[in-house]
Amino acid sequence: MAEIRFDDNGNCGCPYNIMTDTERLPLIEDIAKIFPNEWLTFIIPPGEDKDYTPTRGKLIAHSPNPDEIHNAIDAVLWHQHVYVYFNGDFEAMRASYGDKW
């Protein structure tokens, strides 16, 4: 895994470090229309993490394979608010696990 370097102020240079302009982020429901029957992972702004289903966020990964999503989450810095869900029906989600179900 890549080493994360912080400057003297504790900033890592991550573009998702501070997401304060929530209104400029895309609606999750609009992004979901593009990727049916896939796992979706978003970084969400701090205000959105109080809701069970946030409305806006930055898509960081999408895949029909849940293992790829877990790898993407591992790559996100620890101080991010991450929202993951399967954008499809139960049978498609079950199939996404393959033999591991």
Legacy VTK file of the C-alpha trace (Angstrom):
# vtk DataFile Version 3.0
C-alpha trace
ASCII
DATASET POLYDATA
POINTS 101 float
0.000 0.000 0.000
1.216 3.497 -0.806
2.596 5.610 1.987
0.556 8.687 2.879
2.620 11.775 3.580
1.312 14.681 5.607
2.547 18.251 5.444
3.327 20.392 8.526
-0.363 21.260 8.881
-1.516 17.639 8.870
-2.894 17.761 5.323
-2.346 14.764 3.108
-3.219 16.449 -0.181
-6.179 14.140 -0.669
-8.744 15.817 -2.959
-11.550 14.435 -0.776
-10.076 15.777 2.437
-12.612 18.540 2.836
-15.932 18.391 1.064
-17.751 21.504 2.147
-19.495 22.510 -1.073
-22.155 19.804 -0.904
-24.467 21.415 -3.460
-21.844 20.969 -6.187
-21.638 17.201 -5.625
-23.773 14.997 -7.870
-26.927 13.380 -6.593
-26.331 9.740 -5.715
-29.620 8.766 -7.358
-28.424 10.242 -10.678
-25.168 8.294 -10.541
-27.050 5.112 -9.580
-29.033 5.261 -12.830
-25.793 4.782 -14.765
-24.675 1.640 -12.893
-27.595 -0.745 -12.329
-26.877 -4.013 -10.504
-23.475 -2.833 -9.294
-21.941 -2.032 -5.948
-21.423 1.722 -5.588
-19.022 3.464 -3.217
-19.178 7.182 -2.508
-17.210 9.555 -0.352
-19.790 11.772 1.237
-19.446 15.139 2.935
-19.644 15.176 6.732
-23.183 16.609 6.815
-24.481 13.724 4.701
-23.218 11.052 7.096
-26.028 11.716 9.541
-28.655 10.256 7.200
-29.210 6.566 6.567
-29.210 7.264 2.831
-27.124 10.287 1.861
-28.237 12.256 -1.180
-24.928 13.594 -2.562
-21.402 12.270 -2.860
-18.321 11.639 -4.972
-18.319 8.242 -6.677
-14.984 6.526 -6.030
-15.768 2.985 -7.183
-18.405 0.898 -8.902
-18.326 -2.766 -9.759
-20.531 -5.846 -9.972
-17.834 -7.542 -7.846
-17.958 -6.727 -4.101
-14.267 -7.617 -3.656
-13.269 -4.751 -5.943
-15.348 -2.409 -3.806
-13.626 -3.584 -0.624
-10.260 -2.904 -2.260
-11.401 0.625 -3.142
-12.552 1.236 0.429
-9.173 0.068 1.734
-7.514 2.684 -0.473
-9.618 5.545 0.964
-8.056 7.458 3.805
-9.348 6.648 7.276
-10.932 10.049 7.851
-13.386 9.838 4.949
-17.108 9.220 5.221
-17.820 6.286 2.907
-21.237 5.098 1.740
-21.544 1.703 0.032
-24.640 -0.025 -1.273
-25.778 -2.457 -3.928
-27.774 -0.706 -6.639
-30.030 -3.559 -7.705
-32.321 -6.339 -6.621
-31.558 -9.100 -4.137
-30.950 -11.806 -6.728
-28.420 -9.655 -8.595
-26.668 -8.842 -5.319
-26.554 -12.512 -4.394
-25.121 -13.366 -7.822
-22.419 -10.706 -7.342
-20.897 -12.866 -4.605
-20.624 -15.895 -6.891
-19.573 -19.057 -5.094
-18.864 -17.119 -1.886
-22.592 -16.759 -1.121
LINES 1 102
101 0 1 2 3 4 5 6 7 8 9 10 11 12 13 14 15 16 17 18 19 20 21 22 23 24 25 26 27 28 29 30 31 32 33 34 35 36 37 38 39 40 41 42 43 44 45 46 47 48 49 50 51 52 53 54 55 56 57 58 59 60 61 62 63 64 65 66 67 68 69 70 71 72 73 74 75 76 77 78 79 80 81 82 83 84 85 86 87 88 89 90 91 92 93 94 95 96 97 98 99 100
